[in-house]
Amino acid sequence: DGRLRSTHETGYGPYVNALVASGYKGFMNWEYCHPAMKFGKRAGIEYVEEQTRLALEYMKGLRAEAEERLSSSR
């Protein structure tokens, strides 16, 4: 599916948990700020758009999990 798999956790989970717990309702920003490479070759804008879509999906999931965790603890 073209997704990169990581062997380590990112800090996004605790960060999103803290934002939700604090009541933050604003925006978050994400940038694709490195050369787009796929299988060792330069990738086009379609690849960047796909990676951005995947990042949005991931961050929405983290927020939903954080909101569920917060509502369960009340």
C-alpha positions in Angstrom: 0.0 0.0 0.0 3.0 2.3 0.0 2.9 3.1 3.7 6.2 3.3 5.6 6.3 1.2 8.7 8.1 2.5 11.7 9.8 0.5 14.5 9.3 3.3 17.0 6.5 5.3 18.4 6.1 9.0 17.6 5.2 11.6 20.1 2.0 12.4 18.4 -0.2 10.3 20.7 0.7 12.0 24.0 0.7 15.4 22.2 -2.9 14.9 20.9 -4.0 13.4 24.3 -2.7 16.6 26.0 -4.5 18.9 23.5 -7.8 17.1 23.9 -7.4 16.9 27.7 -6.8 20.7 27.8 -10.0 21.4 25.8 -8.2 22.6 22.7 -10.6 22.8 19.8 -8.4 24.5 17.2 -6.4 23.4 14.2 -3.3 21.2 13.9 -0.7 21.6 11.1 1.2 19.0 9.2 3.7 19.6 6.5 5.4 17.3 4.0 8.7 19.0 4.3 11.2 16.7 2.7 11.9 15.4 -0.8 9.2 13.0 -2.0 10.8 9.7 -2.6 9.1 6.4 -3.4 11.2 3.2 -3.8 14.4 5.3 -3.9 13.1 7.5 -6.8 11.6 11.0 -6.8 7.9 10.9 -6.5 5.3 13.2 -7.9 2.7 15.4 -6.3 0.2 12.5 -6.2 2.5 10.7 -3.7 2.6 13.8 -1.5 -1.2 14.1 -1.7 -1.5 10.4 -0.7 0.9 10.8 2.2 -1.0 13.9 3.3 -4.3 11.9 3.2 -2.7 9.1 5.3 -1.4 11.6 7.8 -4.9 13.2 8.2 -6.4 9.7 8.7 -3.8 8.9 11.3 -4.2 12.2 13.2 -8.0 11.9 13.1 -7.7 8.5 14.6 -5.4 9.8 17.4 -7.9 12.5 18.2 -10.8 10.1 18.3 -8.9 7.8 20.6 -8.0 10.7 22.9 -11.6 11.9 23.0 -12.8 8.4 23.8 -10.2 8.0 26.5 -11.2 11.4 28.0 -14.9 10.6 28.0 -14.3 7.2 29.6 -12.3 8.7 32.4 -15.1 11.1 33.4 
